[in-house]
Amino acid sequence: MLPFQDREFPDYTVRIFNRLIPEEELKWHIDEEDRWISPLGETDWLLQFDNKLPQRLKQGEAVFIPKGLYHRVIKGKGNFVITIRKSGSQ
């Protein structure tokens, strides 16, 4: 079972991480394709790439996650809602 719910649209996906999810379910992982993510609303959840410090995501700013790069999200307060666009459809 995945730690999020997706809502699919033609050009993007809205991904929702519930605020009640246990932190241990948010694991390091890699994606099989390049993607751009952007938070919908203000958030204190963080994104961390392999061998990098965690970074805060800002509403209206897209972050590129290359295929094959280890990364994870770090839980904050409230729900975490992002848009995901495959590379080339930003």
TORDRENVO-534105 format. One record per residue: residue number from 0; residue in three letters; chain; x, y, z of N, C-alpha, C, O, CB in turn. Coordinates in steps of 0.2 Angstrom, whole numbers. Glycine has a CB too. Layout:
N
pos=NUM code=Ala unit=A neast=X nnorth=Y nup=Z caeast=X canorth=Y caup=Z ceast=X cnorth=Y cup=Z oeast=X onorth=Y oup=Z cbeast=X cbnorth=Y cbup=Z
...
//
This chain:
90
pos=0 code=Met unit=A neast=4 nnorth=-6 nup=0 caeast=0 canorth=0 caup=0 ceast=4 cnorth=6 cup=0 oeast=9 onorth=7 oup=4 cbeast=-5 cbnorth=0 cbup=6
pos=1 code=Leu unit=A neast=3 nnorth=11 nup=-4 caeast=7 canorth=17 caup=-5 ceast=4 cnorth=22 cup=1 oeast=-1 onorth=22 oup=3 cbeast=6 cbnorth=20 cbup=-12
pos=2 code=Pro unit=A neast=9 nnorth=27 nup=3 caeast=7 canorth=31 caup=8 ceast=4 cnorth=38 cup=6 oeast=4 onorth=43 oup=9 cbeast=14 cbnorth=33 cbup=12
pos=3 code=Phe unit=A neast=1 nnorth=37 nup=0 caeast=-3 canorth=43 caup=-3 ceast=-9 cnorth=41 cup=-7 oeast=-9 onorth=35 oup=-9 cbeast=2 cbnorth=47 cbup=-7
pos=4 code=Gln unit=A neast=-12 nnorth=46 nup=-9 caeast=-18 canorth=45 caup=-14 ceast=-17 cnorth=49 cup=-20 oeast=-15 onorth=55 oup=-19 cbeast=-25 cbnorth=47 cbup=-11
pos=5 code=Asp unit=A neast=-18 nnorth=47 nup=-26 caeast=-17 canorth=51 caup=-32 ceast=-24 cnorth=52 cup=-35 oeast=-28 onorth=48 oup=-35 cbeast=-13 cbnorth=47 cbup=-37
pos=6 code=Arg unit=A neast=-24 nnorth=58 nup=-38 caeast=-30 canorth=60 caup=-42 ceast=-27 cnorth=61 cup=-49 oeast=-23 onorth=66 oup=-50 cbeast=-34 cbnorth=66 cbup=-39
pos=7 code=Glu unit=A neast=-28 nnorth=58 nup=-54 caeast=-25 canorth=58 caup=-61 ceast=-29 cnorth=63 cup=-65 oeast=-36 onorth=63 oup=-65 cbeast=-25 cbnorth=51 cbup=-64
pos=8 code=Phe unit=A neast=-26 nnorth=67 nup=-69 caeast=-29 canorth=72 caup=-73 ceast=-25 cnorth=71 cup=-80 oeast=-19 onorth=68 oup=-80 cbeast=-28 cbnorth=79 cbup=-71
pos=9 code=Pro unit=A neast=-27 nnorth=74 nup=-86 caeast=-23 canorth=72 caup=-92 ceast=-16 cnorth=75 cup=-92 oeast=-12 onorth=71 oup=-95 cbeast=-27 cbnorth=76 cbup=-97
pos=10 code=Asp unit=A neast=-14 nnorth=80 nup=-89 caeast=-8 canorth=83 caup=-89 ceast=-4 cnorth=82 cup=-83 oeast=2 onorth=84 oup=-83 cbeast=-8 cbnorth=90 cbup=-92
pos=11 code=Tyr unit=A neast=-7 nnorth=80 nup=-78 caeast=-3 canorth=80 caup=-71 ceast=-7 cnorth=76 cup=-66 oeast=-13 onorth=73 oup=-68 cbeast=-3 cbnorth=87 cbup=-68
pos=12 code=Thr unit=A neast=-4 nnorth=75 nup=-61 caeast=-7 canorth=71 caup=-55 ceast=-7 cnorth=75 cup=-49 oeast=-2 onorth=79 oup=-48 cbeast=-3 cbnorth=64 cbup=-54
pos=13 code=Val unit=A neast=-12 nnorth=75 nup=-45 caeast=-12 canorth=78 caup=-38 ceast=-11 cnorth=72 cup=-33 oeast=-15 onorth=67 oup=-33 cbeast=-19 cbnorth=82 cbup=-37
pos=14 code=Arg unit=A neast=-6 nnorth=73 nup=-29 caeast=-4 canorth=68 caup=-24 ceast=-5 cnorth=71 cup=-17 oeast=-3 onorth=76 oup=-16 cbeast=3 cbnorth=65 cbup=-25
pos=15 code=Ile unit=A neast=-9 nnorth=67 nup=-13 caeast=-11 canorth=69 caup=-6 ceast=-8 cnorth=64 cup=-1 oeast=-9 onorth=58 oup=-1 cbeast=-18 cbnorth=70 cbup=-6
pos=16 code=Phe unit=A neast=-4 nnorth=67 nup=3 caeast=-1 canorth=63 caup=9 ceast=-5 cnorth=66 cup=15 oeast=-5 onorth=71 oup=17 cbeast=7 cbnorth=64 cbup=10
pos=17 code=Asn unit=A neast=-8 nnorth=61 nup=18 caeast=-12 canorth=63 caup=24 ceast=-8 cnorth=64 cup=30 oeast=-3 onorth=61 oup=31 cbeast=-17 cbnorth=57 cbup=26
pos=18 code=Arg unit=A neast=-10 nnorth=69 nup=34 caeast=-6 canorth=71 caup=40 ceast=-6 cnorth=66 cup=45 oeast=-1 onorth=66 oup=49 cbeast=-10 cbnorth=78 cbup=43
pos=19 code=Leu unit=A neast=-10 nnorth=61 nup=45 caeast=-10 canorth=56 caup=50 ceast=-5 cnorth=50 cup=48 oeast=-4 onorth=45 oup=52 cbeast=-17 cbnorth=53 cbup=51
pos=20 code=Ile unit=A neast=-2 nnorth=50 nup=42 caeast=2 canorth=45 caup=40 ceast=8 cnorth=44 cup=45 oeast=11 onorth=49 oup=46 cbeast=5 cbnorth=46 cbup=33
pos=21 code=Pro unit=A neast=10 nnorth=38 nup=47 caeast=16 canorth=37 caup=51 ceast=22 cnorth=39 cup=47 oeast=23 onorth=37 oup=41 cbeast=16 cbnorth=30 cbup=54
pos=22 code=Glu unit=A neast=27 nnorth=42 nup=50 caeast=33 canorth=44 caup=47 ceast=37 cnorth=38 cup=44 oeast=40 onorth=39 oup=39 cbeast=38 cbnorth=48 cbup=52
pos=23 code=Glu unit=A neast=37 nnorth=33 nup=47 caeast=40 canorth=27 caup=45 ceast=38 cnorth=24 cup=38 oeast=41 onorth=20 oup=35 cbeast=40 cbnorth=21 cbup=50
pos=24 code=Glu unit=A neast=32 nnorth=27 nup=36 caeast=30 canorth=25 caup=29 ceast=33 cnorth=29 cup=23 oeast=32 onorth=28 oup=18 cbeast=22 cbnorth=25 cbup=29
pos=25 code=Leu unit=A neast=36 nnorth=35 nup=25 caeast=39 canorth=39 caup=20 ceast=46 cnorth=37 cup=19 oeast=50 onorth=40 oup=23 cbeast=38 cbnorth=47 cbup=23
pos=26 code=Lys unit=A neast=47 nnorth=33 nup=15 caeast=54 canorth=30 caup=14 ceast=58 cnorth=33 cup=8 oeast=55 onorth=36 oup=3 cbeast=53 cbnorth=22 cbup=12
pos=27 code=Trp unit=A neast=64 nnorth=32 nup=8 caeast=68 canorth=34 caup=3 ceast=66 cnorth=30 cup=-3 oeast=65 onorth=24 oup=-3 cbeast=76 cbnorth=33 cbup=4
pos=28 code=His unit=A neast=66 nnorth=33 nup=-9 caeast=64 canorth=29 caup=-15 ceast=67 cnorth=32 cup=-21 oeast=70 onorth=38 oup=-21 cbeast=57 cbnorth=28 cbup=-16
pos=29 code=Ile unit=A neast=66 nnorth=29 nup=-27 caeast=68 canorth=32 caup=-33 ceast=62 cnorth=32 cup=-38 oeast=58 onorth=27 oup=-37 cbeast=74 cbnorth=28 cbup=-37
pos=30 code=Asp unit=A neast=61 nnorth=36 nup=-43 caeast=56 canorth=36 caup=-48 ceast=59 cnorth=34 cup=-54 oeast=65 onorth=34 oup=-56 cbeast=53 cbnorth=43 cbup=-48
pos=31 code=Glu unit=A neast=54 nnorth=31 nup=-58 caeast=56 canorth=28 caup=-64 ceast=56 cnorth=33 cup=-70 oeast=57 onorth=31 oup=-76 cbeast=52 cbnorth=22 cbup=-66
pos=32 code=Glu unit=A neast=54 nnorth=39 nup=-69 caeast=54 canorth=44 caup=-74 ceast=56 cnorth=51 cup=-71 oeast=55 onorth=52 oup=-65 cbeast=47 cbnorth=44 cbup=-77
pos=33 code=Asp unit=A neast=58 nnorth=55 nup=-75 caeast=59 canorth=62 caup=-73 ceast=52 cnorth=65 cup=-71 oeast=47 onorth=64 oup=-74 cbeast=63 cbnorth=67 cbup=-78
pos=34 code=Arg unit=A neast=52 nnorth=70 nup=-66 caeast=46 canorth=73 caup=-64 ceast=47 cnorth=80 cup=-61 oeast=53 onorth=81 oup=-59 cbeast=42 cbnorth=69 cbup=-59
pos=35 code=Trp unit=A neast=42 nnorth=84 nup=-62 caeast=42 canorth=91 caup=-58 ceast=37 cnorth=90 cup=-53 oeast=31 onorth=88 oup=-54 cbeast=41 cbnorth=96 cbup=-63
pos=36 code=Ile unit=A neast=38 nnorth=92 nup=-47 caeast=33 canorth=93 caup=-42 ceast=33 cnorth=100 cup=-39 oeast=37 onorth=104 oup=-39 cbeast=35 cbnorth=88 cbup=-36
pos=37 code=Ser unit=A neast=27 nnorth=101 nup=-37 caeast=25 canorth=108 caup=-34 ceast=20 cnorth=108 cup=-29 oeast=15 onorth=104 oup=-30 cbeast=23 cbnorth=113 cbup=-40
pos=38 code=Pro unit=A neast=21 nnorth=111 nup=-23 caeast=15 canorth=110 caup=-18 ceast=10 cnorth=115 cup=-20 oeast=10 onorth=120 oup=-23 cbeast=18 cbnorth=112 cbup=-11
pos=39 code=Leu unit=A neast=4 nnorth=112 nup=-18 caeast=-2 canorth=116 caup=-19 ceast=-4 cnorth=119 cup=-12 oeast=-7 onorth=116 oup=-8 cbeast=-8 cbnorth=112 cbup=-21
pos=40 code=Gly unit=A neast=-2 nnorth=125 nup=-10 caeast=-3 canorth=128 caup=-4 ceast=4 cnorth=128 cup=0 oeast=9 onorth=125 oup=-2 cbeast=-8 cbnorth=125 cbup=0
pos=41 code=Glu unit=A neast=4 nnorth=132 nup=5 caeast=10 canorth=132 caup=10 ceast=10 cnorth=126 cup=14 oeast=5 onorth=123 oup=15 cbeast=9 cbnorth=138 cbup=15
pos=42 code=Thr unit=A neast=17 nnorth=124 nup=15 caeast=18 canorth=117 caup=18 ceast=24 cnorth=118 cup=22 oeast=29 onorth=122 oup=21 cbeast=18 cbnorth=112 cbup=13
pos=43 code=Asp unit=A neast=25 nnorth=114 nup=27 caeast=31 canorth=113 caup=31 ceast=34 cnorth=106 cup=30 oeast=39 onorth=105 oup=33 cbeast=30 cbnorth=114 cbup=39
pos=44 code=Trp unit=A neast=31 nnorth=102 nup=25 caeast=34 canorth=96 caup=24 ceast=41 cnorth=98 cup=20 oeast=41 onorth=103 oup=16 cbeast=29 cbnorth=92 cbup=19
pos=45 code=Leu unit=A neast=45 nnorth=93 nup=20 caeast=52 canorth=94 caup=16 ceast=53 cnorth=89 cup=11 oeast=51 onorth=83 oup=12 cbeast=57 cbnorth=95 cbup=21
pos=46 code=Leu unit=A neast=57 nnorth=91 nup=6 caeast=60 canorth=86 caup=1 ceast=67 cnorth=85 cup=2 oeast=71 onorth=90 oup=3 cbeast=58 cbnorth=88 cbup=-6
pos=47 code=Gln unit=A neast=70 nnorth=79 nup=2 caeast=77 canorth=78 caup=3 ceast=79 cnorth=73 cup=-2 oeast=77 onorth=68 oup=-4 cbeast=78 cbnorth=75 cbup=10
pos=48 code=Phe unit=A neast=85 nnorth=76 nup=-6 caeast=88 canorth=72 caup=-11 ceast=94 cnorth=68 cup=-7 oeast=97 onorth=70 oup=-2 cbeast=91 cbnorth=76 cbup=-17
pos=49 code=Asp unit=A neast=96 nnorth=63 nup=-10 caeast=102 canorth=59 caup=-8 ceast=108 cnorth=63 cup=-7 oeast=110 onorth=67 oup=-11 cbeast=104 cbnorth=53 cbup=-13
pos=50 code=Asn unit=A neast=111 nnorth=63 nup=-1 caeast=117 canorth=67 caup=0 ceast=116 cnorth=74 cup=0 oeast=121 onorth=78 oup=0 cbeast=123 cbnorth=65 cbup=-4
pos=51 code=Lys unit=A neast=110 nnorth=76 nup=2 caeast=109 canorth=84 caup=2 ceast=105 cnorth=85 cup=8 oeast=101 onorth=81 oup=11 cbeast=105 cbnorth=86 cbup=-5
pos=52 code=Leu unit=A neast=105 nnorth=91 nup=10 caeast=100 canorth=93 caup=16 ceast=93 cnorth=94 cup=14 oeast=92 onorth=95 oup=8 cbeast=103 cbnorth=100 cbup=19
pos=53 code=Pro unit=A neast=88 nnorth=93 nup=18 caeast=81 canorth=94 caup=16 ceast=80 cnorth=101 cup=14 oeast=83 onorth=105 oup=17 cbeast=77 cbnorth=92 cbup=22
pos=54 code=Gln unit=A neast=75 nnorth=101 nup=10 caeast=73 canorth=108 caup=7 ceast=66 cnorth=109 cup=8 oeast=62 onorth=104 oup=7 cbeast=75 cbnorth=109 cbup=0
pos=55 code=Arg unit=A neast=64 nnorth=115 nup=9 caeast=57 canorth=117 caup=10 ceast=54 cnorth=118 cup=3 oeast=58 onorth=121 oup=-1 cbeast=56 cbnorth=123 cbup=14
pos=56 code=Leu unit=A neast=48 nnorth=116 nup=2 caeast=45 canorth=117 caup=-5 ceast=41 cnorth=123 cup=-4 oeast=37 onorth=124 oup=1 cbeast=41 cbnorth=111 cbup=-7
pos=57 code=Lys unit=A neast=41 nnorth=128 nup=-9 caeast=37 canorth=134 caup=-9 ceast=31 cnorth=134 cup=-14 oeast=32 onorth=131 oup=-20 cbeast=42 cbnorth=140 cbup=-11
pos=58 code=Gln unit=A neast=26 nnorth=136 nup=-12 caeast=20 canorth=136 caup=-17 ceast=22 cnorth=140 cup=-23 oeast=25 onorth=146 oup=-22 cbeast=14 cbnorth=139 cbup=-13
pos=59 code=Gly unit=A neast=20 nnorth=137 nup=-29 caeast=21 canorth=141 caup=-35 ceast=28 cnorth=139 cup=-38 oeast=29 onorth=141 oup=-44 cbeast=21 cbnorth=148 cbup=-34
pos=60 code=Glu unit=A neast=32 nnorth=136 nup=-34 caeast=39 canorth=134 caup=-37 ceast=39 cnorth=126 cup=-38 oeast=37 onorth=122 oup=-34 cbeast=45 cbnorth=136 cbup=-32
pos=61 code=Ala unit=A neast=42 nnorth=125 nup=-44 caeast=42 canorth=118 caup=-46 ceast=49 cnorth=115 cup=-45 oeast=54 onorth=119 oup=-46 cbeast=40 cbnorth=117 cbup=-53
pos=62 code=Val unit=A neast=50 nnorth=109 nup=-42 caeast=56 canorth=106 caup=-41 ceast=57 cnorth=100 cup=-46 oeast=52 onorth=96 oup=-46 cbeast=57 cbnorth=104 cbup=-33
pos=63 code=Phe unit=A neast=63 nnorth=99 nup=-49 caeast=64 canorth=94 caup=-53 ceast=67 cnorth=88 cup=-49 oeast=72 onorth=89 oup=-46 cbeast=69 cbnorth=96 cbup=-59
pos=64 code=Ile unit=A neast=64 nnorth=82 nup=-51 caeast=67 canorth=76 caup=-48 ceast=69 cnorth=71 cup=-54 oeast=64 onorth=69 oup=-57 cbeast=61 cbnorth=72 cbup=-43
pos=65 code=Pro unit=A neast=75 nnorth=70 nup=-55 caeast=77 canorth=66 caup=-60 ceast=76 cnorth=59 cup=-59 oeast=76 onorth=56 oup=-53 cbeast=85 cbnorth=67 cbup=-62
pos=66 code=Lys unit=A neast=75 nnorth=55 nup=-64 caeast=74 canorth=48 caup=-64 ceast=80 cnorth=45 cup=-61 oeast=86 onorth=47 oup=-62 cbeast=73 cbnorth=45 cbup=-71
pos=67 code=Gly unit=A neast=79 nnorth=40 nup=-56 caeast=84 canorth=36 caup=-53 ceast=88 cnorth=40 cup=-47 oeast=92 onorth=37 oup=-44 cbeast=89 cbnorth=35 cbup=-58
pos=68 code=Leu unit=A neast=85 nnorth=46 nup=-45 caeast=89 canorth=49 caup=-39 ceast=85 cnorth=48 cup=-33 oeast=79 onorth=49 oup=-32 cbeast=89 cbnorth=57 cbup=-41
pos=69 code=Tyr unit=A neast=88 nnorth=45 nup=-28 caeast=85 canorth=43 caup=-21 ceast=83 cnorth=50 cup=-18 oeast=86 onorth=55 oup=-18 cbeast=90 cbnorth=40 cbup=-17
pos=70 code=His unit=A neast=77 nnorth=50 nup=-15 caeast=74 canorth=55 caup=-12 ceast=68 cnorth=53 cup=-7 oeast=66 onorth=47 oup=-8 cbeast=71 cbnorth=60 cbup=-17
pos=71 code=Arg unit=A neast=66 nnorth=58 nup=-3 caeast=61 canorth=56 caup=1 ceast=57 cnorth=63 cup=3 oeast=60 onorth=68 oup=2 cbeast=63 cbnorth=52 cbup=8
pos=72 code=Val unit=A neast=51 nnorth=62 nup=6 caeast=48 canorth=68 caup=9 ceast=48 cnorth=67 cup=17 oeast=48 onorth=61 oup=19 cbeast=41 cbnorth=68 cbup=7
pos=73 code=Ile unit=A neast=49 nnorth=72 nup=20 caeast=49 canorth=72 caup=27 ceast=43 cnorth=76 cup=30 oeast=41 onorth=81 oup=28 cbeast=56 cbnorth=76 cbup=30
pos=74 code=Lys unit=A neast=39 nnorth=72 nup=34 caeast=33 canorth=74 caup=37 ceast=33 cnorth=81 cup=40 oeast=37 onorth=82 oup=44 cbeast=30 cbnorth=69 cbup=41
pos=75 code=Gly unit=A neast=28 nnorth=85 nup=39 caeast=27 canorth=91 caup=43 ceast=20 cnorth=90 cup=46 oeast=17 onorth=85 oup=47 cbeast=27 cbnorth=97 cbup=38
pos=76 code=Lys unit=A neast=17 nnorth=96 nup=47 caeast=10 canorth=96 caup=50 ceast=5 cnorth=97 cup=44 oeast=7 onorth=100 oup=39 cbeast=9 cbnorth=102 cbup=55
pos=77 code=Gly unit=A neast=-1 nnorth=95 nup=45 caeast=-6 canorth=95 caup=40 ceast=-5 cnorth=90 cup=34 oeast=0 onorth=87 oup=34 cbeast=-6 cbnorth=102 cbup=37
pos=78 code=Asn unit=A neast=-10 nnorth=91 nup=30 caeast=-9 canorth=86 caup=24 ceast=-4 cnorth=90 cup=19 oeast=-3 onorth=96 oup=19 cbeast=-16 cbnorth=86 cbup=20
pos=79 code=Phe unit=A neast=-1 nnorth=85 nup=15 caeast=4 canorth=88 caup=10 ceast=1 cnorth=86 cup=3 oeast=0 onorth=80 oup=1 cbeast=11 cbnorth=84 cbup=11
pos=80 code=Val unit=A neast=0 nnorth=91 nup=-1 caeast=-3 canorth=91 caup=-7 ceast=1 cnorth=94 cup=-13 oeast=3 onorth=99 oup=-12 cbeast=-10 cbnorth=94 cbup=-7
pos=81 code=Ile unit=A neast=3 nnorth=90 nup=-18 caeast=8 canorth=92 caup=-23 ceast=5 cnorth=90 cup=-30 oeast=1 onorth=86 oup=-30 cbeast=15 cbnorth=89 cbup=-22
pos=82 code=Thr unit=A neast=7 nnorth=94 nup=-35 caeast=6 canorth=92 caup=-42 ceast=12 cnorth=88 cup=-44 oeast=18 onorth=90 oup=-42 cbeast=4 cbnorth=98 cbup=-46
pos=83 code=Ile unit=A neast=11 nnorth=83 nup=-48 caeast=17 canorth=80 caup=-52 ceast=16 cnorth=80 cup=-59 oeast=10 onorth=78 oup=-62 cbeast=17 cbnorth=72 cbup=-49
pos=84 code=Arg unit=A neast=21 nnorth=82 nup=-63 caeast=21 canorth=83 caup=-70 ceast=27 cnorth=79 cup=-72 oeast=32 onorth=80 oup=-70 cbeast=20 cbnorth=90 cbup=-73
pos=85 code=Lys unit=A neast=26 nnorth=75 nup=-77 caeast=31 canorth=71 caup=-80 ceast=36 cnorth=76 cup=-84 oeast=33 onorth=81 oup=-87 cbeast=29 cbnorth=66 cbup=-85
pos=86 code=Ser unit=A neast=42 nnorth=75 nup=-84 caeast=47 canorth=79 caup=-88 ceast=44 cnorth=81 cup=-95 oeast=42 onorth=76 oup=-98 cbeast=54 cbnorth=77 cbup=-88
pos=87 code=Gly unit=A neast=44 nnorth=87 nup=-97 caeast=42 canorth=88 caup=-104 ceast=35 cnorth=91 cup=-104 oeast=33 onorth=94 oup=-109 cbeast=42 cbnorth=82 cbup=-108
pos=88 code=Ser unit=A neast=31 nnorth=90 nup=-98 caeast=24 canorth=92 caup=-98 ceast=23 cnorth=98 cup=-93 oeast=18 onorth=99 oup=-90 cbeast=19 cbnorth=87 cbup=-96
pos=89 code=Gln unit=A neast=29 nnorth=101 nup=-91 caeast=29 canorth=106 caup=-85 ceast=25 cnorth=112 cup=-88 oeast=24 onorth=117 oup=-85 cbeast=35 cbnorth=108 cbup=-83
//
